[in-house]
Amino acid sequence: MKRKQWQGWGSDEQAEQHYLIQPRTLAGGGDVRHISEFLRASGWRDKSKTGGPLLMQSPDATIRVAYDPYVLPGGWAIHGKADGLNSEWSAHLGRQAPVEIVAGLTDALTRSRSAHAPNVWAPLQEQKWHTRLEGQGYKATSPDSTTWMQYHQGVDGSGMWWAGAQDKQGNGWTAHFTPNTPMHLVQAFSAELASPDPVMRPRGRVPMSAQIRTWSVSVKPSQLSAWQQARITAARAATWARNSARSTRPRTSARPYTSAGGARARR
């Protein structure tokens, strides 16, 4: 029996013009579904109201990711409740922060924390960012001077992180993280901030900036769908693996003892 061809790969499918953009930090916000669909595939609940801002909640209801373009200045707000490991924390990223960079943080929310101590500066130094002491803090600037990340320590010993990007026309965005933000999340963000890989935007969504470089590419809708589906499939697979590991983990406490003549223990 001949396998039916998926309609999306038809020979009459028309390619659409897109653009690869560098540096990625000045590429504009992008499609928020890059983040929301990954979180949904990772078991997060969509708490958004119809026609309202995006609101995603973690399976244990301890973390919320929101995107609101309807208020000023608008953008992303990520909030974590206090738990046994961390105090309450939050991160705020501007509306023009590229979703690929925001996803560095939000994707990391779905993964187990690495046993290695996080180093926020390592991804920046690997990409030859210029680092220097600045007052009571430390600052790193991208080689083209469009993007920066800064740490400042207060008199009480707490540290605050800032980051952002801006072109010569004043277009850009900023991000800041409260002192209790887990460092592995800040490192995941800095890795995407420093990545030299371009990001793609459709025609009509390319920022007007003299400091970006663009390359025109022709992309079929089915190719875009396949790339998006690969990301979602990876999230589902990782979620399934984590849930399977939890269900097969050996019990650390013994079952309650029941005498032979007593009622059978409920399973």
C-alpha positions in Angstrom: 0.0 0.0 0.0 1.5 3.3 -1.0 2.0 5.7 1.9 -0.1 8.8 1.6 2.1 11.9 1.1 1.7 14.5 3.8 -0.1 17.5 2.3 2.4 20.0 3.6 5.2 18.6 1.4 3.2 19.0 -1.8 5.2 20.0 -4.9 3.1 23.2 -5.3 4.1 24.5 -1.9 5.5 28.1 -2.2 8.6 29.2 -0.4 8.4 32.4 1.6 11.1 34.9 2.1 12.8 35.1 5.6 15.9 36.7 6.9 18.7 35.5 9.0 19.8 38.3 11.4 23.0 39.0 13.3 23.6 39.9 16.0 20.6 38.0 17.4 20.2 40.4 20.3 18.9 43.1 17.8 16.6 40.8 15.9 13.4 41.9 17.6 11.0 39.9 19.8 9.9 37.1 17.4 7.0 34.6 17.8 6.1 34.0 21.5 5.0 30.4 20.6 8.7 29.5 20.4 8.5 29.7 24.2 4.8 28.8 25.0 4.6 25.7 22.9 7.9 24.3 24.4 6.5 24.9 27.9 3.2 23.3 27.0 5.0 20.3 25.6 7.0 20.1 28.9 3.8 19.7 30.9 3.2 23.3 31.8 -0.4 24.6 32.1 -1.7 27.5 29.9 -3.5 29.9 32.3 -3.9 32.6 29.6 -7.3 34.3 29.3 -8.9 34.5 25.8 -7.6 37.6 24.1 -5.3 38.4 27.1 -1.6 38.2 27.8 0.2 34.8 27.8 0.5 33.1 31.2 2.1 29.7 31.7 2.4 27.8 35.0 4.8 25.0 35.9 3.3 21.6 36.8 4.0 22.2 40.5 2.5 25.7 40.3 5.7 27.3 41.8 6.8 29.2 38.6 4.9 31.4 36.2 6.0 32.8 32.9 4.0 35.7 31.5 4.2 37.9 28.4 2.1 41.1 28.2 2.5 43.3 25.1 -0.6 45.4 26.0 1.0 47.5 28.8 4.0 49.8 28.9 6.8 48.9 28.9 5.4 45.4 28.5 7.4 42.2 27.9 8.3 39.1 29.9 7.8 38.5 33.6 9.0 35.2 35.2 8.3 34.6 38.8 9.4 31.8 41.1 7.9 31.1 44.5 10.1 30.3 47.5 10.9 26.6 47.9 13.3 24.5 49.9 16.3 25.6 47.7 15.5 29.2 46.7 13.8 32.3 48.0 11.2 34.1 45.9 12.7 35.5 42.7 11.7 37.1 39.5 13.1 38.1 36.1 11.8 40.8 33.7 12.8 41.1 30.0 11.7 43.8 27.6 9.2 43.3 24.8 12.0 43.4 22.1 14.1 40.7 23.8 14.4 37.9 21.1 12.4 34.8 22.1 15.4 32.7 21.3 17.3 34.4 24.1 14.4 34.4 26.5 14.0 30.7 25.9 17.5 30.2 27.2 16.0 30.9 30.7 12.5 29.5 30.2 13.8 26.2 28.6 16.1 25.8 31.6 13.1 26.0 33.9 12.0 22.6 32.5 15.3 20.8 33.1 17.0 19.4 36.1 19.7 21.5 37.6 23.3 20.5 36.7 25.6 19.3 39.4 28.3 21.7 38.2 28.5 25.1 39.8 27.0 27.7 37.3 29.3 30.4 35.8 27.4 33.2 34.2 30.5 34.8 32.6 31.8 31.6 30.9 29.6 31.8 27.8 30.5 35.5 27.4 34.2 34.9 27.7 34.1 32.0 25.2 32.7 34.5 22.6 35.4 37.1 23.4 33.3 39.6 25.2 35.2 42.4 26.8 35.0 42.1 30.6 36.0 44.7 33.2 35.4 45.8 36.8 32.9 48.6 37.1 32.4 50.2 40.5 31.1 47.5 42.9 30.3 45.2 40.0 31.5 43.5 36.9 30.5 44.1 33.3 30.8 42.3 30.0 30.3 43.9 26.5 29.9 42.1 23.2 32.7 42.7 20.6 30.4 44.9 18.5 29.4 46.9 21.7 25.7 46.4 21.0 25.0 44.1 24.0 26.1 44.0 27.6 25.6 42.1 30.8 26.4 43.5 34.3 26.5 42.3 37.9 26.4 44.7 40.8 26.7 43.8 44.5 24.8 45.8 47.0 26.0 46.9 50.5 24.0 44.0 52.0 26.0 41.5 49.9 23.1 40.7 47.5 23.8 40.8 43.8 21.7 42.1 40.9 22.1 41.1 37.2 21.2 43.4 34.3 21.5 42.8 30.6 20.4 44.4 27.4 21.1 45.4 23.8 20.8 48.7 21.9 21.7 50.0 18.5 22.8 53.5 17.6 19.2 54.6 16.9 18.2 53.8 20.5 16.3 50.6 19.6 16.7 47.7 22.0 15.7 46.1 25.3 16.8 45.4 28.8 16.5 42.6 31.3 17.1 42.3 35.0 17.1 39.5 37.6 16.4 39.8 41.3 19.2 38.8 43.7 17.6 35.4 44.4 17.3 34.3 40.8 19.0 30.8 40.6 22.4 31.2 39.0 21.9 28.3 36.6 19.0 30.2 35.0 21.1 33.3 34.6 23.8 31.3 33.0 21.4 29.6 30.6 20.2 33.1 29.6 23.8 34.4 29.2 24.6 31.4 26.9 21.9 32.4 24.5 22.7 36.1 24.8 26.3 35.4 23.7 25.5 32.9 21.0 26.9 34.0 17.6 24.2 32.0 15.7 21.8 34.2 13.7 18.0 34.0 14.3 15.4 34.0 11.6 12.5 36.5 11.1 9.9 36.7 8.3 9.8 39.5 5.8 8.2 42.5 7.4 9.5 41.6 10.8 13.1 42.7 10.3 14.1 45.7 12.5 15.3 48.9 10.9 18.8 49.1 12.3 22.1 50.0 10.8 23.8 47.6 13.1 22.3 44.3 12.0 23.4 42.1 9.1 20.8 40.1 7.2 20.8 37.3 4.7 17.7 36.5 2.6 16.6 32.8 2.7 13.6 31.1 1.1 11.8 28.8 3.4 8.8 26.5 2.8 6.0 26.6 5.4 6.4 22.8 5.9 10.1 23.4 6.7 9.2 25.9 9.4 6.6 23.5 10.8 9.1 20.7 10.9 11.7 22.8 12.7 9.1 23.9 15.3 7.8 20.3 15.7 11.3 19.1 16.3 11.6 21.5 19.2 8.3 20.4 20.6 9.1 16.7 20.2 12.4 17.1 22.1 10.5 18.8 25.0 7.9 15.9 25.1 10.7 13.3 25.0 12.6 15.0 27.9 9.4 15.3 29.9 8.5 11.6 29.4 12.1 10.6 30.4 11.9 12.7 33.6 8.5 11.3 34.5 9.6 7.7 33.8 12.7 8.2 36.0 10.5 9.4 38.9 8.1 6.5 38.6 10.8 3.9 38.5 12.8 5.4 41.4 13.1 3.0 44.3 11.1 3.8 47.4 13.1 5.3 50.3 10.5 4.4 52.9 9.1 1.0 53.8 5.5 0.1 53.4 3.5 0.1 56.7 3.6 -3.3 58.4 0.3 -5.3 58.3 -0.1 -8.5 60.2 -1.1 -11.7 58.4 -4.5 -11.6 60.0 -5.2 -8.0 59.5 -6.6 -6.2 56.5 -4.5 -6.3 53.3 -2.6 -3.1 52.7 -4.1 -0.9 50.0 -1.9 -0.5 47.0 
